[in-house]
Amino acid sequence: MKTICIVEDTEDLLENLAAFLTLEGYEVIACSSGMEALDQLTSRIPDMIITDLWMPGMNGFAFIDHVKAMPKCSNIPVLVFTAAPLKPDEREALLRKTNGIVVKPVAMETFLESIKDHFNED
């Protein structure tokens, strides 16, 4: 079973994504902040991280930088899940550090396909 860490500060969305992915057969580590996720990553290494960008405390940009600086986490695929409009240079910078950007709102089927593509699942 693949494990996905979701980092999302909107509680309802975090709960819905976690429930949806659990029903799809994934183990989920649900975190409401970048700091909480970094704390979880010290003891649990997921197969993928999905993170929002605009969160209080530590934004997704800083969170991704922290993850990529952790030797045991640096190769974990990261998907950005955001409604934030990105400037072209921000988008390019994110795509150099991550495995893709999924723009909210998105159909759950499309969201799931983005995940499965990275795991080479049908």
Backbone as XML, in Angstrom:
<?xml version="1.0"?>
<chain id="A" units="angstrom">
  <residue number="1" name="MET">
    <atom name="N" x="0.840" y="-1.182" z="0.000"/>
    <atom name="CA" x="0.000" y="0.000" z="0.000"/>
    <atom name="C" x="0.887" y="1.248" z="0.000"/>
  </residue>
  <residue number="2" name="LYS">
    <atom name="N" x="0.607" y="2.168" z="-0.915"/>
    <atom name="CA" x="1.352" y="3.423" z="-1.000"/>
    <atom name="C" x="0.853" y="4.397" z="0.064"/>
  </residue>
  <residue number="3" name="THR">
    <atom name="N" x="1.781" y="5.171" z="0.597"/>
    <atom name="CA" x="1.448" y="6.173" z="1.609"/>
    <atom name="C" x="1.617" y="7.558" z="1.015"/>
  </residue>
  <residue number="4" name="ILE">
    <atom name="N" x="0.608" y="8.407" z="1.238"/>
    <atom name="CA" x="0.633" y="9.782" z="0.748"/>
    <atom name="C" x="0.483" y="10.730" z="1.928"/>
  </residue>
  <residue number="5" name="CYS">
    <atom name="N" x="1.380" y="11.695" z="2.003"/>
    <atom name="CA" x="1.284" y="12.760" z="3.002"/>
    <atom name="C" x="0.611" y="13.952" z="2.333"/>
  </residue>
  <residue number="6" name="ILE">
    <atom name="N" x="-0.515" y="14.384" z="2.891"/>
    <atom name="CA" x="-1.230" y="15.549" z="2.375"/>
    <atom name="C" x="-1.037" y="16.698" z="3.351"/>
  </residue>
  <residue number="7" name="VAL">
    <atom name="N" x="-0.610" y="17.849" z="2.837"/>
    <atom name="CA" x="-0.414" y="19.041" z="3.651"/>
    <atom name="C" x="-1.379" y="20.103" z="3.134"/>
  </residue>
  <residue number="8" name="GLU">
    <atom name="N" x="-2.397" y="20.390" z="3.927"/>
    <atom name="CA" x="-3.473" y="21.294" z="3.518"/>
    <atom name="C" x="-4.054" y="21.957" z="4.758"/>
  </residue>
  <residue number="9" name="ASP">
    <atom name="N" x="-4.108" y="23.292" z="4.772"/>
    <atom name="CA" x="-4.578" y="23.998" z="5.956"/>
    <atom name="C" x="-6.094" y="24.157" z="6.024"/>
  </residue>
  <residue number="10" name="THR">
    <atom name="N" x="-6.816" y="23.910" z="4.931"/>
    <atom name="CA" x="-8.272" y="23.976" z="4.952"/>
    <atom name="C" x="-8.789" y="22.630" z="5.466"/>
  </residue>
  <residue number="11" name="GLU">
    <atom name="N" x="-9.300" y="22.639" z="6.695"/>
    <atom name="CA" x="-9.638" y="21.400" z="7.397"/>
    <atom name="C" x="-10.603" y="20.506" z="6.622"/>
  </residue>
  <residue number="12" name="ASP">
    <atom name="N" x="-11.687" y="21.088" z="6.092"/>
    <atom name="CA" x="-12.658" y="20.273" z="5.352"/>
    <atom name="C" x="-12.033" y="19.622" z="4.131"/>
  </residue>
  <residue number="13" name="LEU">
    <atom name="N" x="-11.221" y="20.372" z="3.409"/>
    <atom name="CA" x="-10.566" y="19.822" z="2.222"/>
    <atom name="C" x="-9.584" y="18.721" z="2.609"/>
  </residue>
  <residue number="14" name="LEU">
    <atom name="N" x="-8.825" y="18.944" z="3.664"/>
    <atom name="CA" x="-7.882" y="17.923" z="4.134"/>
    <atom name="C" x="-8.620" y="16.635" z="4.489"/>
  </residue>
  <residue number="15" name="GLU">
    <atom name="N" x="-9.717" y="16.770" z="5.232"/>
    <atom name="CA" x="-10.504" y="15.580" z="5.622"/>
    <atom name="C" x="-11.080" y="14.873" z="4.401"/>
  </residue>
  <residue number="16" name="ASN">
    <atom name="N" x="-11.607" y="15.641" z="3.445"/>
    <atom name="CA" x="-12.202" y="15.037" z="2.248"/>
    <atom name="C" x="-11.156" y="14.342" z="1.383"/>
  </residue>
  <residue number="17" name="LEU">
    <atom name="N" x="-10.000" y="14.978" z="1.196"/>
    <atom name="CA" x="-8.933" y="14.347" z="0.413"/>
    <atom name="C" x="-8.437" y="13.073" z="1.090"/>
  </residue>
  <residue number="18" name="ALA">
    <atom name="N" x="-8.261" y="13.143" z="2.405"/>
    <atom name="CA" x="-7.788" y="11.972" z="3.149"/>
    <atom name="C" x="-8.794" y="10.826" z="3.034"/>
  </residue>
  <residue number="19" name="ALA">
    <atom name="N" x="-10.075" y="11.125" z="3.184"/>
    <atom name="CA" x="-11.104" y="10.086" z="3.083"/>
    <atom name="C" x="-11.144" y="9.498" z="1.672"/>
  </residue>
  <residue number="20" name="PHE">
    <atom name="N" x="-11.090" y="10.357" z="0.661"/>
    <atom name="CA" x="-11.125" y="9.905" z="-0.724"/>
    <atom name="C" x="-9.943" y="8.993" z="-1.042"/>
  </residue>
  <residue number="21" name="LEU">
    <atom name="N" x="-8.740" y="9.420" z="-0.660"/>
    <atom name="CA" x="-7.554" y="8.613" z="-0.964"/>
    <atom name="C" x="-7.532" y="7.313" z="-0.170"/>
  </residue>
  <residue number="22" name="THR">
    <atom name="N" x="-8.054" y="7.337" z="1.038"/>
    <atom name="CA" x="-8.154" y="6.108" z="1.835"/>
    <atom name="C" x="-9.084" y="5.116" z="1.132"/>
  </residue>
  <residue number="23" name="LEU">
    <atom name="N" x="-10.210" y="5.616" z="0.646"/>
    <atom name="CA" x="-11.144" y="4.752" z="-0.088"/>
    <atom name="C" x="-10.518" y="4.208" z="-1.371"/>
  </residue>
  <residue number="24" name="GLU">
    <atom name="N" x="-9.579" y="4.945" z="-1.936"/>
    <atom name="CA" x="-8.895" y="4.504" z="-3.155"/>
    <atom name="C" x="-7.738" y="3.549" z="-2.858"/>
  </residue>
  <residue number="25" name="GLY">
    <atom name="N" x="-7.517" y="3.243" z="-1.568"/>
    <atom name="CA" x="-6.520" y="2.243" z="-1.214"/>
    <atom name="C" x="-5.163" y="2.770" z="-0.785"/>
  </residue>
  <residue number="26" name="TYR">
    <atom name="N" x="-5.079" y="4.061" z="-0.515"/>
    <atom name="CA" x="-3.822" y="4.638" z="-0.056"/>
    <atom name="C" x="-3.845" y="4.823" z="1.455"/>
  </residue>
  <residue number="27" name="GLU">
    <atom name="N" x="-2.675" y="4.726" z="2.066"/>
    <atom name="CA" x="-2.536" y="5.127" z="3.458"/>
    <atom name="C" x="-2.260" y="6.622" z="3.427"/>
  </residue>
  <residue number="28" name="VAL">
    <atom name="N" x="-2.903" y="7.379" z="4.319"/>
    <atom name="CA" x="-2.788" y="8.829" z="4.283"/>
    <atom name="C" x="-2.231" y="9.365" z="5.601"/>
  </residue>
  <residue number="29" name="ILE">
    <atom name="N" x="-1.265" y="10.271" z="5.468"/>
    <atom name="CA" x="-0.773" y="11.053" z="6.600"/>
    <atom name="C" x="-1.320" y="12.459" z="6.364"/>
  </residue>
  <residue number="30" name="ALA">
    <atom name="N" x="-2.323" y="12.852" z="7.123"/>
    <atom name="CA" x="-2.978" y="14.146" z="6.931"/>
    <atom name="C" x="-2.370" y="15.179" z="7.874"/>
  </residue>
  <residue number="31" name="CYS">
    <atom name="N" x="-1.874" y="16.266" z="7.306"/>
    <atom name="CA" x="-1.226" y="17.321" z="8.091"/>
    <atom name="C" x="-1.822" y="18.676" z="7.731"/>
  </residue>
  <residue number="32" name="SER">
    <atom name="N" x="-2.099" y="19.478" z="8.742"/>
    <atom name="CA" x="-2.724" y="20.775" z="8.496"/>
    <atom name="C" x="-1.717" y="21.910" z="8.359"/>
  </residue>
  <residue number="33" name="SER">
    <atom name="N" x="-0.428" y="21.594" z="8.450"/>
    <atom name="CA" x="0.595" y="22.636" z="8.277"/>
    <atom name="C" x="1.910" y="22.001" z="7.830"/>
  </residue>
  <residue number="34" name="GLY">
    <atom name="N" x="2.771" y="22.837" z="7.291"/>
    <atom name="CA" x="4.095" y="22.370" z="6.897"/>
    <atom name="C" x="4.899" y="21.891" z="8.091"/>
  </residue>
  <residue number="35" name="MET">
    <atom name="N" x="4.787" y="22.591" z="9.211"/>
    <atom name="CA" x="5.523" y="22.194" z="10.415"/>
    <atom name="C" x="5.069" y="20.820" z="10.907"/>
  </residue>
  <residue number="36" name="GLU">
    <atom name="N" x="3.764" y="20.583" z="10.903"/>
    <atom name="CA" x="3.241" y="19.279" z="11.316"/>
    <atom name="C" x="3.755" y="18.186" z="10.384"/>
  </residue>
  <residue number="37" name="ALA">
    <atom name="N" x="3.773" y="18.472" z="9.085"/>
    <atom name="CA" x="4.253" y="17.485" z="8.120"/>
    <atom name="C" x="5.736" y="17.191" z="8.320"/>
  </residue>
  <residue number="38" name="LEU">
    <atom name="N" x="6.544" y="18.227" z="8.535"/>
    <atom name="CA" x="7.972" y="17.998" z="8.778"/>
    <atom name="C" x="8.182" y="17.147" z="10.016"/>
  </residue>
  <residue number="39" name="ASP">
    <atom name="N" x="7.376" y="17.374" z="11.040"/>
    <atom name="CA" x="7.450" y="16.565" z="12.256"/>
    <atom name="C" x="7.127" y="15.100" z="11.944"/>
  </residue>
  <residue number="40" name="GLN">
    <atom name="N" x="6.095" y="14.874" z="11.136"/>
    <atom name="CA" x="5.713" y="13.504" z="10.747"/>
    <atom name="C" x="6.814" y="12.841" z="9.913"/>
  </residue>
  <residue number="41" name="LEU">
    <atom name="N" x="7.466" y="13.624" z="9.070"/>
    <atom name="CA" x="8.483" y="13.072" z="8.179"/>
    <atom name="C" x="9.743" y="12.618" z="8.908"/>
  </residue>
  <residue number="42" name="THR">
    <atom name="N" x="9.887" y="12.990" z="10.166"/>
    <atom name="CA" x="11.044" y="12.502" z="10.922"/>
    <atom name="C" x="10.886" y="11.025" z="11.270"/>
  </residue>
  <residue number="43" name="SER">
    <atom name="N" x="9.628" y="10.538" z="11.293"/>
    <atom name="CA" x="9.416" y="9.143" z="11.668"/>
    <atom name="C" x="8.669" y="8.319" z="10.612"/>
  </residue>
  <residue number="44" name="ARG">
    <atom name="N" x="7.995" y="8.981" z="9.683"/>
    <atom name="CA" x="7.225" y="8.266" z="8.654"/>
    <atom name="C" x="7.595" y="8.834" z="7.294"/>
  </residue>
  <residue number="45" name="ILE">
    <atom name="N" x="8.035" y="7.969" z="6.402"/>
    <atom name="CA" x="8.430" y="8.397" z="5.061"/>
    <atom name="C" x="7.359" y="7.948" z="4.068"/>
  </residue>
  <residue number="46" name="PRO">
    <atom name="N" x="6.635" y="8.896" z="3.499"/>
    <atom name="CA" x="5.588" y="8.530" z="2.538"/>
    <atom name="C" x="6.168" y="8.245" z="1.153"/>
  </residue>
  <residue number="47" name="ASP">
    <atom name="N" x="5.325" y="7.709" z="0.295"/>
    <atom name="CA" x="5.705" y="7.463" z="-1.093"/>
    <atom name="C" x="5.485" y="8.707" z="-1.955"/>
  </residue>
  <residue number="48" name="MET">
    <atom name="N" x="4.675" y="9.643" z="-1.449"/>
    <atom name="CA" x="4.383" y="10.888" z="-2.162"/>
    <atom name="C" x="3.929" y="11.936" z="-1.156"/>
  </residue>
  <residue number="49" name="ILE">
    <atom name="N" x="4.204" y="13.194" z="-1.490"/>
    <atom name="CA" x="3.715" y="14.322" z="-0.697"/>
    <atom name="C" x="2.880" y="15.199" z="-1.619"/>
  </residue>
  <residue number="50" name="ILE">
    <atom name="N" x="1.705" y="15.600" z="-1.129"/>
    <atom name="CA" x="0.850" y="16.550" z="-1.840"/>
    <atom name="C" x="0.698" y="17.751" z="-0.928"/>
  </residue>
  <residue number="51" name="THR">
    <atom name="N" x="1.079" y="18.931" z="-1.416"/>
    <atom name="CA" x="1.048" y="20.102" z="-0.546"/>
    <atom name="C" x="0.370" y="21.301" z="-1.197"/>
  </residue>
  <residue number="52" name="ASP">
    <atom name="N" x="-0.326" y="22.031" z="-0.365"/>
    <atom name="CA" x="-0.866" y="23.334" z="-0.725"/>
    <atom name="C" x="0.303" y="24.315" z="-0.703"/>
  </residue>
  <residue number="53" name="LEU">
    <atom name="N" x="0.115" y="25.495" z="-1.276"/>
    <atom name="CA" x="1.172" y="26.503" z="-1.246"/>
    <atom name="C" x="0.942" y="27.570" z="-0.183"/>
  </residue>
  <residue number="54" name="TRP">
    <atom name="N" x="-0.266" y="28.115" z="-0.151"/>
    <atom name="CA" x="-0.520" y="29.251" z="0.737"/>
    <atom name="C" x="-1.121" y="28.760" z="2.039"/>
  </residue>
  <residue number="55" name="MET">
    <atom name="N" x="-0.251" y="28.621" z="3.034"/>
    <atom name="CA" x="-0.654" y="28.163" z="4.367"/>
    <atom name="C" x="-0.011" y="29.094" z="5.393"/>
  </residue>
  <residue number="56" name="PRO">
    <atom name="N" x="-0.678" y="29.272" z="6.530"/>
    <atom name="CA" x="-0.073" y="30.118" z="7.571"/>
    <atom name="C" x="1.148" y="29.447" z="8.187"/>
  </residue>
  <residue number="57" name="GLY">
    <atom name="N" x="2.028" y="30.252" z="8.735"/>
    <atom name="CA" x="3.225" y="29.715" z="9.377"/>
    <atom name="C" x="4.306" y="29.453" z="8.360"/>
  </residue>
  <residue number="58" name="MET">
    <atom name="N" x="4.257" y="28.297" z="7.755"/>
    <atom name="CA" x="5.227" y="27.918" z="6.727"/>
    <atom name="C" x="4.466" y="27.676" z="5.427"/>
  </residue>
  <residue number="59" name="ASN">
    <atom name="N" x="4.778" y="28.460" z="4.401"/>
    <atom name="CA" x="4.077" y="28.245" z="3.134"/>
    <atom name="C" x="4.643" y="27.019" z="2.414"/>
  </residue>
  <residue number="60" name="GLY">
    <atom name="N" x="3.958" y="26.621" z="1.357"/>
    <atom name="CA" x="4.372" y="25.429" z="0.622"/>
    <atom name="C" x="5.738" y="25.535" z="-0.021"/>
  </residue>
  <residue number="61" name="PHE">
    <atom name="N" x="6.124" y="26.743" z="-0.435"/>
    <atom name="CA" x="7.451" y="26.924" z="-1.032"/>
    <atom name="C" x="8.539" y="26.560" z="-0.015"/>
  </residue>
  <residue number="62" name="ALA">
    <atom name="N" x="8.408" y="27.096" z="1.205"/>
    <atom name="CA" x="9.393" y="26.807" z="2.266"/>
    <atom name="C" x="9.330" y="25.332" z="2.658"/>
  </residue>
  <residue number="63" name="PHE">
    <atom name="N" x="8.118" y="24.776" z="2.742"/>
    <atom name="CA" x="7.963" y="23.370" z="3.100"/>
    <atom name="C" x="8.691" y="22.479" z="2.090"/>
  </residue>
  <residue number="64" name="ILE">
    <atom name="N" x="8.497" y="22.740" z="0.805"/>
    <atom name="CA" x="9.156" y="21.940" z="-0.239"/>
    <atom name="C" x="10.671" y="22.048" z="-0.103"/>
  </residue>
  <residue number="65" name="ASP">
    <atom name="N" x="11.175" y="23.249" z="0.151"/>
    <atom name="CA" x="12.622" y="23.427" z="0.331"/>
    <atom name="C" x="13.135" y="22.608" z="1.513"/>
  </residue>
  <residue number="66" name="HIS">
    <atom name="N" x="12.375" y="22.591" z="2.617"/>
    <atom name="CA" x="12.774" y="21.801" z="3.789"/>
    <atom name="C" x="12.791" y="20.309" z="3.460"/>
  </residue>
  <residue number="67" name="VAL">
    <atom name="N" x="11.753" y="19.837" z="2.766"/>
    <atom name="CA" x="11.671" y="18.416" z="2.403"/>
    <atom name="C" x="12.852" y="18.027" z="1.521"/>
  </residue>
  <residue number="68" name="LYS">
    <atom name="N" x="13.135" y="18.834" z="0.515"/>
    <atom name="CA" x="14.212" y="18.516" z="-0.425"/>
    <atom name="C" x="15.587" y="18.569" z="0.247"/>
  </residue>
  <residue number="69" name="ALA">
    <atom name="N" x="15.690" y="19.283" z="1.375"/>
    <atom name="CA" x="16.958" y="19.359" z="2.112"/>
    <atom name="C" x="17.141" y="18.189" z="3.074"/>
  </residue>
  <residue number="70" name="MET">
    <atom name="N" x="16.089" y="17.395" z="3.290"/>
    <atom name="CA" x="16.168" y="16.237" z="4.193"/>
    <atom name="C" x="16.664" y="15.040" z="3.389"/>
  </residue>
  <residue number="71" name="PRO">
    <atom name="N" x="17.845" y="14.503" z="3.712"/>
    <atom name="CA" x="18.391" y="13.395" z="2.911"/>
    <atom name="C" x="17.427" y="12.229" z="2.696"/>
  </residue>
  <residue number="72" name="LYS">
    <atom name="N" x="16.684" y="11.829" z="3.725"/>
    <atom name="CA" x="15.805" y="10.664" z="3.562"/>
    <atom name="C" x="14.494" y="11.001" z="2.844"/>
  </residue>
  <residue number="73" name="CYS">
    <atom name="N" x="14.253" y="12.283" z="2.583"/>
    <atom name="CA" x="13.020" y="12.699" z="1.910"/>
    <atom name="C" x="13.244" y="13.375" z="0.564"/>
  </residue>
  <residue number="74" name="SER">
    <atom name="N" x="14.476" y="13.652" z="0.231"/>
    <atom name="CA" x="14.773" y="14.471" z="-0.945"/>
    <atom name="C" x="14.268" y="13.891" z="-2.263"/>
  </residue>
  <residue number="75" name="ASN">
    <atom name="N" x="14.079" y="12.574" z="-2.325"/>
    <atom name="CA" x="13.622" y="11.950" z="-3.575"/>
    <atom name="C" x="12.138" y="11.599" z="-3.588"/>
  </residue>
  <residue number="76" name="ILE">
    <atom name="N" x="11.412" y="11.995" z="-2.552"/>
    <atom name="CA" x="9.969" y="11.725" z="-2.518"/>
    <atom name="C" x="9.283" y="12.609" z="-3.561"/>
  </residue>
  <residue number="77" name="PRO">
    <atom name="N" x="8.435" y="12.030" z="-4.417"/>
    <atom name="CA" x="7.687" y="12.861" z="-5.366"/>
    <atom name="C" x="6.784" y="13.846" z="-4.617"/>
  </residue>
  <residue number="78" name="VAL">
    <atom name="N" x="6.769" y="15.084" z="-5.081"/>
    <atom name="CA" x="5.938" y="16.125" z="-4.481"/>
    <atom name="C" x="5.017" y="16.687" z="-5.552"/>
  </residue>
  <residue number="79" name="LEU">
    <atom name="N" x="3.716" y="16.691" z="-5.254"/>
    <atom name="CA" x="2.730" y="17.350" z="-6.103"/>
    <atom name="C" x="2.240" y="18.589" z="-5.369"/>
  </residue>
  <residue number="80" name="VAL">
    <atom name="N" x="2.181" y="19.701" z="-6.071"/>
    <atom name="CA" x="1.625" y="20.927" z="-5.513"/>
    <atom name="C" x="0.142" y="20.940" z="-5.861"/>
  </residue>
  <residue number="81" name="PHE">
    <atom name="N" x="-0.692" y="21.223" z="-4.861"/>
    <atom name="CA" x="-2.144" y="21.260" z="-5.025"/>
    <atom name="C" x="-2.590" y="22.641" z="-4.577"/>
  </residue>
  <residue number="82" name="THR">
    <atom name="N" x="-2.869" y="23.530" z="-5.528"/>
    <atom name="CA" x="-3.090" y="24.923" z="-5.168"/>
    <atom name="C" x="-4.135" y="25.606" z="-6.035"/>
  </residue>
  <residue number="83" name="ALA">
    <atom name="N" x="-4.774" y="26.599" z="-5.449"/>
    <atom name="CA" x="-5.679" y="27.480" z="-6.192"/>
    <atom name="C" x="-4.988" y="28.800" z="-6.481"/>
  </residue>
  <residue number="84" name="ALA">
    <atom name="N" x="-3.787" y="28.956" z="-5.970"/>
    <atom name="CA" x="-3.053" y="30.218" z="-6.105"/>
    <atom name="C" x="-2.645" y="30.470" z="-7.545"/>
  </residue>
  <residue number="85" name="PRO">
    <atom name="N" x="-2.891" y="31.687" z="-8.028"/>
    <atom name="CA" x="-2.363" y="32.019" z="-9.346"/>
    <atom name="C" x="-0.843" y="32.138" z="-9.252"/>
  </residue>
  <residue number="86" name="LEU">
    <atom name="N" x="-0.154" y="31.463" z="-10.131"/>
    <atom name="CA" x="1.306" y="31.463" z="-10.092"/>
    <atom name="C" x="1.879" y="32.315" z="-11.216"/>
  </residue>
  <residue number="87" name="LYS">
    <atom name="N" x="2.884" y="33.107" z="-10.873"/>
    <atom name="CA" x="3.619" y="33.850" z="-11.889"/>
    <atom name="C" x="4.454" y="32.831" z="-12.661"/>
  </residue>
  <residue number="88" name="PRO">
    <atom name="N" x="4.768" y="33.115" z="-13.916"/>
    <atom name="CA" x="5.551" y="32.156" z="-14.710"/>
    <atom name="C" x="6.849" y="31.721" z="-14.033"/>
  </residue>
  <residue number="89" name="ASP">
    <atom name="N" x="7.564" y="32.656" z="-13.383"/>
    <atom name="CA" x="8.819" y="32.275" z="-12.730"/>
    <atom name="C" x="8.580" y="31.391" z="-11.513"/>
  </residue>
  <residue number="90" name="GLU">
    <atom name="N" x="7.466" y="31.623" z="-10.784"/>
    <atom name="CA" x="7.122" y="30.755" z="-9.646"/>
    <atom name="C" x="6.796" y="29.354" z="-10.141"/>
  </residue>
  <residue number="91" name="ARG">
    <atom name="N" x="6.026" y="29.278" z="-11.225"/>
    <atom name="CA" x="5.644" y="27.984" z="-11.802"/>
    <atom name="C" x="6.886" y="27.206" z="-12.241"/>
  </residue>
  <residue number="92" name="GLU">
    <atom name="N" x="7.786" y="27.877" z="-12.935"/>
    <atom name="CA" x="9.016" y="27.228" z="-13.388"/>
    <atom name="C" x="9.853" y="26.740" z="-12.212"/>
  </residue>
  <residue number="93" name="ALA">
    <atom name="N" x="9.980" y="27.565" z="-11.188"/>
    <atom name="CA" x="10.758" y="27.184" z="-10.000"/>
    <atom name="C" x="10.129" y="25.968" z="-9.314"/>
  </residue>
  <residue number="94" name="LEU">
    <atom name="N" x="8.808" y="25.967" z="-9.199"/>
    <atom name="CA" x="8.131" y="24.825" z="-8.580"/>
    <atom name="C" x="8.321" y="23.556" z="-9.399"/>
  </residue>
  <residue number="95" name="LEU">
    <atom name="N" x="8.211" y="23.670" z="-10.694"/>
    <atom name="CA" x="8.345" y="22.481" z="-11.543"/>
    <atom name="C" x="9.760" y="21.910" z="-11.526"/>
  </residue>
  <residue number="96" name="ARG">
    <atom name="N" x="10.748" y="22.738" z="-11.205"/>
    <atom name="CA" x="12.113" y="22.222" z="-11.057"/>
    <atom name="C" x="12.268" y="21.424" z="-9.766"/>
  </residue>
  <residue number="97" name="LYS">
    <atom name="N" x="11.475" y="21.742" z="-8.745"/>
    <atom name="CA" x="11.596" y="21.102" z="-7.433"/>
    <atom name="C" x="10.562" y="20.011" z="-7.192"/>
  </residue>
  <residue number="98" name="THR">
    <atom name="N" x="9.491" y="20.002" z="-7.994"/>
    <atom name="CA" x="8.383" y="19.091" z="-7.731"/>
    <atom name="C" x="8.097" y="18.219" z="-8.944"/>
  </residue>
  <residue number="99" name="ASN">
    <atom name="N" x="7.074" y="17.377" z="-8.800"/>
    <atom name="CA" x="6.695" y="16.467" z="-9.867"/>
    <atom name="C" x="5.424" y="16.904" z="-10.583"/>
  </residue>
  <residue number="100" name="GLY">
    <atom name="N" x="4.954" y="18.099" z="-10.265"/>
    <atom name="CA" x="3.774" y="18.604" z="-10.963"/>
    <atom name="C" x="2.950" y="19.530" z="-10.103"/>
  </residue>
  <residue number="101" name="ILE">
    <atom name="N" x="2.026" y="20.206" z="-10.782"/>
    <atom name="CA" x="1.119" y="21.142" z="-10.124"/>
    <atom name="C" x="-0.294" y="20.779" z="-10.532"/>
  </residue>
  <residue number="102" name="VAL">
    <atom name="N" x="-1.165" y="20.602" z="-9.547"/>
    <atom name="CA" x="-2.582" y="20.347" z="-9.782"/>
    <atom name="C" x="-3.320" y="21.587" z="-9.291"/>
  </residue>
  <residue number="103" name="VAL">
    <atom name="N" x="-4.110" y="22.190" z="-10.169"/>
    <atom name="CA" x="-4.795" y="23.432" z="-9.835"/>
    <atom name="C" x="-6.199" y="23.148" z="-9.309"/>
  </residue>
  <residue number="104" name="LYS">
    <atom name="N" x="-6.497" y="23.738" z="-8.138"/>
    <atom name="CA" x="-7.841" y="23.659" z="-7.556"/>
    <atom name="C" x="-8.726" y="24.682" z="-8.252"/>
  </residue>
  <residue number="105" name="PRO">
    <atom name="N" x="-10.003" y="24.429" z="-8.397"/>
    <atom name="CA" x="-10.670" y="23.162" z="-8.130"/>
    <atom name="C" x="-10.386" y="22.162" z="-9.250"/>
  </residue>
  <residue number="106" name="VAL">
    <atom name="N" x="-10.460" y="20.897" z="-8.894"/>
    <atom name="CA" x="-10.202" y="19.843" z="-9.862"/>
    <atom name="C" x="-11.162" y="18.690" z="-9.577"/>
  </residue>
  <residue number="107" name="ALA">
    <atom name="N" x="-11.583" y="18.010" z="-10.612"/>
    <atom name="CA" x="-12.421" y="16.819" z="-10.431"/>
    <atom name="C" x="-11.598" y="15.765" z="-9.704"/>
  </residue>
  <residue number="108" name="MET">
    <atom name="N" x="-12.208" y="15.039" z="-8.807"/>
    <atom name="CA" x="-11.484" y="14.037" z="-8.027"/>
    <atom name="C" x="-10.863" y="12.979" z="-8.930"/>
  </residue>
  <residue number="109" name="GLU">
    <atom name="N" x="-11.509" y="12.647" z="-10.031"/>
    <atom name="CA" x="-10.954" y="11.669" z="-10.956"/>
    <atom name="C" x="-9.640" y="12.183" z="-11.560"/>
  </residue>
  <residue number="110" name="THR">
    <atom name="N" x="-9.599" y="13.461" z="-11.898"/>
    <atom name="CA" x="-8.390" y="14.069" z="-12.453"/>
    <atom name="C" x="-7.292" y="14.115" z="-11.397"/>
  </residue>
  <residue number="111" name="PHE">
    <atom name="N" x="-7.673" y="14.463" z="-10.178"/>
    <atom name="CA" x="-6.734" y="14.490" z="-9.055"/>
    <atom name="C" x="-6.127" y="13.103" z="-8.853"/>
  </residue>
  <residue number="112" name="LEU">
    <atom name="N" x="-6.966" y="12.076" z="-8.859"/>
    <atom name="CA" x="-6.507" y="10.705" z="-8.676"/>
    <atom name="C" x="-5.584" y="10.283" z="-9.816"/>
  </residue>
  <residue number="113" name="GLU">
    <atom name="N" x="-5.908" y="10.667" z="-11.041"/>
    <atom name="CA" x="-5.050" y="10.336" z="-12.185"/>
    <atom name="C" x="-3.667" y="10.965" z="-12.041"/>
  </residue>
  <residue number="114" name="SER">
    <atom name="N" x="-3.603" y="12.184" z="-11.507"/>
    <atom name="CA" x="-2.306" y="12.847" z="-11.284"/>
    <atom name="C" x="-1.447" y="12.033" z="-10.329"/>
  </residue>
  <residue number="115" name="ILE">
    <atom name="N" x="-2.077" y="11.452" z="-9.334"/>
    <atom name="CA" x="-1.358" y="10.620" z="-8.359"/>
    <atom name="C" x="-0.938" y="9.305" z="-9.007"/>
  </residue>
  <residue number="116" name="LYS">
    <atom name="N" x="-1.872" y="8.645" z="-9.645"/>
    <atom name="CA" x="-1.591" y="7.341" z="-10.260"/>
    <atom name="C" x="-0.505" y="7.433" z="-11.321"/>
  </residue>
  <residue number="117" name="ASP">
    <atom name="N" x="-0.466" y="8.548" z="-12.043"/>
    <atom name="CA" x="0.568" y="8.733" z="-13.061"/>
    <atom name="C" x="1.966" y="8.633" z="-12.455"/>
  </residue>
  <residue number="118" name="HIS">
    <atom name="N" x="2.122" y="9.151" z="-11.255"/>
    <atom name="CA" x="3.443" y="9.131" z="-10.607"/>
    <atom name="C" x="3.790" y="7.772" z="-10.021"/>
  </residue>
  <residue number="119" name="PHE">
    <atom name="N" x="2.767" y="6.953" z="-9.793"/>
    <atom name="CA" x="2.997" y="5.604" z="-9.289"/>
    <atom name="C" x="2.913" y="4.578" z="-10.411"/>
  </residue>
  <residue number="120" name="ASN">
    <atom name="N" x="2.688" y="5.037" z="-11.644"/>
    <atom name="CA" x="2.514" y="4.150" z="-12.797"/>
    <atom name="C" x="1.403" y="3.135" z="-12.561"/>
  </residue>
  <residue number="121" name="GLU">
    <atom name="N" x="0.302" y="3.631" z="-11.995"/>
    <atom name="CA" x="-0.857" y="2.773" z="-11.731"/>
    <atom name="C" x="-1.928" y="3.056" z="-12.775"/>
  </residue>
  <residue number="122" name="ASP">
    <atom name="N" x="-2.727" y="2.033" z="-13.057"/>
    <atom name="CA" x="-3.838" y="2.213" z="-14.008"/>
    <atom name="C" x="-5.093" y="2.583" z="-13.278"/>
  </residue>
</chain>
